[in-house]
Amino acid sequence: MERRSESRVSVKHPCKARFQLGGQSFTNVAVVNLGSHGCCFVVPEPTVNRFKTGPMLEGWRLVHPKLPKGTIKVKVVWCRSSGKANSGLLEAGVQFLEFPPGYRQELDQFLAGIVLPSAT
């Protein structure tokens, strides 16, 4: 059952994130789905305790050639094991709280460009 209030789309083109948490840098983090209000990403499961719901991630940047450069203020709103047996991955969802000027509009245009019309 879908519980989020804002829609997201699967990111077929490689989209990554980078950020810091508690002095540790995370780079080349896979973004699974993306919306204008947040996204889901995956990290190695041994880091699960660092991502308990609520922490602010510092220096959050989405990395994709068609997305603007800039740091977004985000916080973790959920985390869980990926559900795939022995994957060793943790999924986490973040909420976007604050954007640089004009960023959200460019993000919305990017998202509109990757949404495919549904088959009828």
C-alpha positions as CSV (number, residue, x, y, z in Angstrom):
1,M,0.0,0.0,0.0
2,E,1.3,3.4,-1.0
3,R,1.6,5.6,2.2
4,R,3.4,8.7,0.9
5,S,1.4,11.8,0.1
6,E,3.7,12.9,-2.8
7,S,4.4,10.7,-5.8
8,R,7.8,9.5,-6.9
9,V,9.1,7.9,-10.0
10,S,11.6,5.1,-10.5
11,V,14.9,6.5,-11.7
12,K,15.9,4.4,-14.7
13,H,18.8,6.7,-15.6
14,P,21.6,6.4,-13.0
15,C,21.0,9.0,-10.3
16,K,23.3,9.1,-7.3
17,A,23.5,11.1,-4.1
18,R,26.3,12.2,-1.9
19,F,26.2,13.4,1.7
20,Q,27.7,13.3,5.1
21,L,26.4,11.8,8.3
22,G,28.2,12.0,11.6
23,G,31.5,12.8,10.0
24,Q,31.3,10.0,7.5
25,S,31.1,10.7,3.8
26,F,28.8,8.7,1.6
27,T,29.4,9.0,-2.2
28,N,28.0,7.3,-5.3
29,V,24.8,6.3,-3.3
30,A,22.2,4.8,-5.6
31,V,18.9,6.7,-5.7
32,V,16.0,4.2,-6.3
33,N,13.1,6.6,-6.7
34,L,12.8,10.3,-6.8
35,G,10.1,12.9,-6.4
36,S,10.0,16.7,-5.8
37,H,9.6,16.2,-2.1
38,G,12.0,13.3,-1.4
39,C,13.6,10.1,-2.5
40,C,14.6,6.6,-1.6
41,F,18.3,5.5,-1.6
42,V,20.2,2.4,-0.7
43,V,23.4,2.0,1.4
44,P,25.2,-1.0,2.8
45,E,23.2,-2.5,5.8
46,P,26.1,-2.3,8.3
47,T,25.4,1.4,8.4
48,V,21.7,0.9,9.6
49,N,22.2,2.5,13.0
50,R,23.4,5.7,11.5
51,F,20.2,6.1,9.5
52,K,17.6,5.7,12.2
53,T,14.6,7.9,11.4
54,G,15.2,11.6,12.0
55,P,18.9,12.5,11.3
56,M,19.6,15.4,9.1
57,L,22.0,14.5,6.3
58,E,24.6,17.1,5.6
59,G,25.7,18.4,2.2
60,W,23.0,16.3,0.3
61,R,23.5,16.5,-3.4
62,L,21.8,14.7,-6.2
63,V,24.3,13.7,-8.9
64,H,22.9,13.4,-12.4
65,P,24.0,15.3,-15.6
66,K,20.4,16.6,-16.1
67,L,19.9,17.9,-12.5
68,P,21.1,21.2,-11.2
69,K,24.1,21.4,-8.8
70,G,23.3,22.5,-5.3
71,T,22.9,21.3,-1.8
72,I,19.5,20.3,-0.5
73,K,18.5,20.2,3.2
74,V,17.1,16.8,3.9
75,K,16.1,14.5,6.8
76,V,15.7,10.7,7.0
77,V,12.0,9.8,7.5
78,W,12.3,6.0,7.3
79,C,14.8,3.2,6.9
80,R,14.6,-0.6,6.6
81,S,16.3,-3.6,5.2
82,S,15.9,-3.8,1.4
83,G,13.7,-6.9,1.8
84,K,15.8,-8.8,-0.7
85,A,17.3,-11.9,1.0
86,N,21.0,-11.5,1.8
87,S,21.2,-8.3,-0.2
88,G,23.2,-6.5,2.6
89,L,21.4,-3.3,1.7
90,L,19.4,-0.8,3.6
91,E,16.8,1.4,2.0
92,A,16.2,4.9,3.4
93,G,13.7,7.6,2.6
94,V,14.5,11.3,2.9
95,Q,12.3,14.3,2.8
96,F,13.5,17.4,1.0
97,L,13.2,20.4,3.3
98,E,14.9,23.3,1.6
99,F,16.3,23.9,-1.9
100,P,18.6,26.5,-3.5
101,P,16.6,29.1,-5.5
102,G,15.2,27.6,-8.7
103,Y,16.2,24.0,-7.9
104,R,12.8,22.5,-7.3
105,Q,11.5,23.9,-10.7
106,E,14.4,22.2,-12.5
107,L,13.9,19.0,-10.5
108,D,10.2,19.0,-11.5
109,Q,11.1,19.5,-15.1
110,F,13.6,16.6,-14.9
111,L,10.9,14.4,-13.3
112,A,8.3,15.3,-16.0
113,G,10.8,14.2,-18.6
114,I,11.3,10.7,-17.2
115,V,7.7,9.9,-16.5
116,L,6.4,7.7,-19.3
117,P,2.7,7.8,-20.2
118,S,0.9,4.8,-18.9
119,A,-0.2,2.1,-21.4
120,T,-3.9,2.0,-22.0
